[in-house]
Amino acid sequence: MPLRRFFPFAVVLCGACARVPLAAAPLPTAGPGAPAWERLKHGLPGAWSMPGKNGPFVVSYKLISGGSALVEEWGAGTPHETETVFYPDHSDLLLTHYCAQGNQPRLRVAEVSGDAVVFRFVDVTNRGPDQSMLVERTLRFAGDSFDDTEVYRAPDGTNETTTYRFTRLRPAQ
């Protein structure tokens, strides 16, 4: 079709589209995400450690992207290095865990209490049939330490729960 025959149709179509307002997604109602995000972004940045078989195991947290995301680096320099990114979505709070197995579960904040933030499974990408996946994570704060309880679901549907206790090495710089 010659361009000059197509042009009037394109102008009419674009003009019609321009008149249709784009509806902004409604903001979620108040939820637990805002207080959970405040707790994490102010309480976690810096380095944390726990005893390990070969000496202290260090986990670090840092704010990125103008303070709009918090990156957790777990096992840096090891074959099982992982990262988890915590990020607000209006009044909600999510995390995406980039697992050493190669899958990426996404969890949403489900509960916030005085000392704990609980995330629960939303969905997962790139999960193989023989891989476990993170389905729940609870961060429980106590001064200069916190417990990190992780629940992984195995391919057969059973859950395995592990709790790690971290103490602060140094605050964010």
Helices and strands as residue ranges (DSSP letters): H 3-19, H 33-43, E 46-50, E 57-64, G 65-67, E 69-74, E 82-89, E 92-98, E 104-112, E 116-125, E 133-142, E 145-153, E 159-171
